[in-house]
Amino acid sequence: MRSLAWFEARKVARNPLLWLGALLLFALAVLNAWGYWPTVPQDAEYVHEGLVVLAPFALLAGAALGLRDETSGAANVVSSTPLAGRSRIVPARLLAVATVALLSCVVAFAATWTTSIVRGGHGVPDAFLVLDASLYIALAGAAGFGIGRLTGSRIMSLLAAPLLPAFAYFLQGRQTGRVTDPSWLLPSPVVPGYFGPLGYLPDVFAIHSVYLLGGLLVLGGGIWIAVARREGAGSVHVPVAVTIAGSLTVVAAGAWLVTQPFEVHVMSAARSTWVEIHSPRDYDLLPRTGASSSLTRFSGPADRALATECAEAEGIVACVFPEYGTEFARAVVRDAAPLAEVASLEGIPRKLRMVPVTEESGVNQCAGGDDELLLTSTRWSREFEVFESTGEAAFYCAI
């Protein structure tokens, strides 16, 4: 079956629809990231968030493969193929379309990664983020093949191409506020919060990838069974086993996913300061902030080891996460230059350090006796002006 799958994969790879979708996804990701300081991990998020662009093209490419025998007039030739050969056609084509669709998504990630590096970004995309997104596109390609093969209708394929991904996008991120939240069971969930070297929290992509792989096995096995029963193309023992294995995988991974919080409030690198949000009531567990109490009081030695890219000028030091690079640290120092004019005053911070903290604003209050301001790891605009957001906090620290 390997040679047949390779033959079919080359056929699918010649379909321009997949590569057009990958190109549009790449263009959308770059457009969304353009106004922000380039960091490879965060730029890659825009590829995952834009999967609704590529999914219809993957579905159409799969449908074209499913309809190929009908449209090419080869249906009679295929039906006269010996049973041993005919039973390999469906699994080979499913494997081919899923693999090529997955690769088209990887190409979009690779192009975005390259563009981010050219723009000055650093780091690498989260491997499980890439895998998760690619498996979703593989699922769309397999679904398209099933629709085309089982309905034999171009109209059904054309209707399903935009509607199915659009429906999945509509459901994306609609948390219910329950303790066991089904949001992570969506095929393409909202990307969780990113906290620099700590990664994504809650960290669901590895198990969600397993969940999608199980779904792909269930879908592929179901299509294989349906075609085998309708066309008498061999025994269904193997596809039934594949479907059962996929179902068990989906149930096991899904059972873990529903227990995960839909948000994690991070107050330092120390896990003991994290607050998992499973329902709106959990927000009451967050520490109250005010003039004498700031989330930054949790910032400790574990946080200091994360911001390793530093720059210094005129007595001002800035340290940021590695994916931002030294150039961003230099930009922070340049923009915070007004602090240097008053740095000799007692209590005025001379240091700025990036920390993994959940905050709406870009800069936290002073860190107490550490003589520094803390910058959160939110996305920073290319047009940012650090002093505008640090100035008030700087003078507050001096009081």
N, C-alpha and C positions, 0 to 999 in steps of 0.2 A: 504493500500500500504506500510505501514511502515514495517510490518513483511517481506514482499517480498523484499523490499529494503535491509533490514538487512541480509536476506538470500543471496542475490546477492553480498552484500559487503563482506561477509565472503568468498565467492567464489573468488572474485577479490583479496582479501588479501592473498589468498593462492598462487597466481601467483608469482613465484620468480623473474620475470622480473622487477617489480616495485622496489623491495628491492635491487636487484642487481644494478639498476640505482641509487637508493638513496645512496648505499654504494660507488659507483664510484664517485658520486658528492661530497660526504663527503671527500673521499680521495683526490680529486682534490683541494677542498677548503683548506684542511689542508696543502697540498703540496705547494700551492701558498702562504699561510700565514706563512709558517715555517720560512722564512728568515727575517721576520719582528717582531718587538716588539708586543707581543700579546695584542690586545684590542678587546673585544667581538664585539662591533658594526662594526668595520672595518673588522674583520675576517669573519663576517656574509656576508659582501659584496661579498666575493668570491663564496658563495653559489648562490647568485642571478646571478652573472656573468657567472656561470657554468651551468645554466639551460639547455643549449643545450645538456648537457650530459644526464640528466634525462628525458627530453621531449620525445626522441624516445622510451624509455622503457615504459613510460606512454601511448604513442600512441599504442604500440604493445599490452600492457595489455588490453587497451580498445578494440582494434581490436579482440583480442582473445575472449572477452566477446561477441562482436557482431557476431562472427562466431560460437559461441558455439553450437547453435541449429543445424547448418549445419554439423559441424564436429562430433557432438555426436549422430546424427541421430534422434534428438528429434524434428525436424521441423514439422513432421506430427502430433506429439502429441500436440505441441503448437498450430498448426492451428486448431485443433479440440477442443481446450479449449473454453468454453463459452465466448461470446463477452465481458461480464463485467470483466472477469478475464484477457482476452487477452489485453485489453486496458491499463492495469496497468503495463504490462511487460516492455515496452520501457521506460517510465519515471522512473520506479524503478531501472532499470539497468543503466540508465544515472546518476541518483542520486548516485548509488552505486559506479560506476567507478570514478566519479568526486570526491566523498568524500575520497575514498581510495587513489587516486592519490594525492589529496591535502595533506593527512596525510603523505604520503611518503616523500613529500618535507619538511614538518614540522619536520619529524624525522631527515632528513639531517641537518636542521638548529640546532636542539637540540643536535645532536652529535658534530657539529662544536662548538657550544656554550660550551659544556662540555669540549672539548679538549682545547679551548681557556682559560678557567678558570684553568684547570690543568697546562697549560703552564705559568700561572701567570696573565692572562688577567682579566679585570674588566669591569663592565657595563652589559648592556643587548642589544640584537639586537633591531633595530627599528621595532616596531610591524607591521607597514604598509609595511615595506620592506619584512617581512616574509609573510604577507597576500598576497601581490602583486605577489611574486614568486610562492606561493602555488596555487593561482588562475590560473596562467599561466599553471602550470602542470595539474590542473584539466581540463583546456581547452584542453590540448593535449590529455588527457585520453578520454574526450567526443568526440573529433574529431576522435580518433582511433575507438571508438565504432561506430560512424556514418559510417566511411569508411568500416568497417567490415560488418556491418548489411546491408548497402545499396548496396554494390558491391558483397558481398558474395565471395570475392576473396582474397586468402592468398597473392598472388603476389602483388596485389595493396596495401595491408596493409604493406608488407615488403618494398615496394618501398617508400611509403609515410612516413614511420617511420624515416628514416634519412633525407629525402629531405625537408619535411616541416619545421622541426626545424632548419635545416641548412640554408634554405632560410630566415627564420626569423632572424637568427644570422647574415647573410650577410647584412640585412637591418639595423641592430642595430647600432644606433648612426650616421647614415648618414645624418647629418644636411644639410639643403638646403640653409641656410643663409637668409631665408625669415623672414619678421617680424612675420608672423604666421607660425610657424615651425611644421611640422607633425611628428617629431621624437618621441614625447611622445605618439603618437597614435599606435606605434608598440606594439605588445603583450608583448615583453620583452625589454624595452628600456635600454640604458646605465645608470648605476647608477650615479646620479649627485654628485657634490662635497660634501664632508663631512667636517663639521666644528665643531667638538667636541660637546659641549653642545647645540650649535645652531642647530644641526642635519644636514639634507640634504637640500641643496639649489641649484636649486629651489625645494621646498617641494611638490613633485607631487605624491608621493606614495599613499596617501589616496584616491585622486580622480582617480588615475590610477587603483586602486583596484576596485572602483565602475565601472569604464569603462570595466574592464575585467569581472566583475560579469554580467554586461549587455550583453557582448559578449557571455558569457556562457549561458545565458537565450535565446539569439537569436539562437545560435547553437543547444542547446537542443530542443527548440521549433521547429526549422526547421527539425531536424531529426525525432522528434515525428510526425510532420505533414506528412513527406514523407513516413514513415512506415505505418501510419494510412490509407493514401490514397492508397498505393500500396497493403496492405494486408486487408483493410477493418476492421481495428482494432478499431472501435468506432468512436465517434464524434471528430471533430478537433477544436471545440470551445475553449476548455481549452488550447491546444498547441498554437492556434492562439493568444489568450490573453497573454500567456507567451512570445511569440515572439514579440508582440507589446510592452509589458512592457520593454523587453530587448532592443528593438530598441530605445525607448524613452530615456532609461538610457544611452545607448551608445552615442546618439546624444548630450544629455545634458553634460555628462562628457567630451566627445570629444571636444565640443565647448569651454570648459574651458581649456583643455589641450593645444590646439593649440595657446592659447594666452600666454603661459608660456615661459620664456626665456630658451634658451638651455644652458645657463651658468649664474652664478651670481658671480661677483667679490666682495669679502668681505674684507673690510679694517678695521673692528672692529665689536664689538657686536652691536653697534648702527646701527639700520636699515637705518638711513639717509646716512651712508657711503657706502651702497651697490650699485653696479651698475649692472643692469640687461642687459645681452647681448642677444638681439633679432636678430641682424644682425651684420656683420663685421663692419659696420659704428659705432656701439655702443662702439667699443674699443677706439674710439677717445674721449669718455667721461671720460676715466680713467685718474687720476692725473699722471703727469709725475714725475718719480723718479730721483734722482740725488744726488749730494754731499750735497745740502742744502734742499732737499725735499725727504722724505721717506714715504711710506705707513704707517709706524709705528707711524707717528705723529697723526694718528687718534685714536691710542690706548688710552683709557680713563678708568674711573672708572667701566664702564659696563664690560670691559674685565677683570679687576682685580678680579671680583667676580667669574670668570669661572675656573681659575687655582687654585684649592683648595688642591691638593696633593703636599706637599712641603718637601724638605730635605735641610739640611745645614751642611757644613763642612769647616773648615779653612777659614771662612769669606765669602764663596760662598753659595748663596741660589738659589735653583731651584724650581719652582712651575709649575706643569703640570695639564692637565685635569684629572678628576676623573678616566676615563676609562684606563688611562696609569698606575695609581697606584703610591704609594710612592716608590716602587722599581725602577721605571723608573726615578723618580726624583733623587734618590740616584745615579743611574748610570750616570745621567747628571752631577751631582756634582763631582763624581769621575773622569769623563772624562775631566771635565773643570778645574781639579786641577791646571794646569799650570797658570790659571788666578790668583790663590791665591798667586803665587810668586810675582806678580806685582800689586796685589790689593791695595797696599798702595799708588801707584802712583795716582796722581790726574787725574780724568776723566776715569779711568779704571773701567768698570762695575763690580759689585760684585753680581748681581742678573741675573737670567735667568728665563723668564716667557713665558709659552705657550699662544699663542693668536690665535683667528680664523681669519687668514689673507690668502688671495689667493696669493701665491708666489711660484715660481719655486724652489727657494733655501730653505734649511731647516732653515736658520736663517736670520732674518732681521737685519737692522742696529740699532744703539742705539735709545733709546726712548727719547732722549733729556736730560732734567734735571732729569730724573727719575733714572739715574745711573743703567740701566739694558739693557740686550740684550733680544730680543724677538724671541722665537722659534715658527715657524708655526706648524699647526696641520697636516702636511703631514705625510704619513706613515714613521716611522723611522725603519731603518734596525737594526737587531740585532748586526751588526758589525759597527754601527755608531761611529764616533769619533767627539764629539761636538767641541772640541777645534780647529780641523782642519778648521771648517766652522765659528767658532766664533772669532778665533784669530785675523784675519785681521780686522773684524768689531770692535773688542774690542779696538784695538789700534787706529782705525779711530775715535772712540768716544772720545779718549783722546786728539785728535788734536784740 
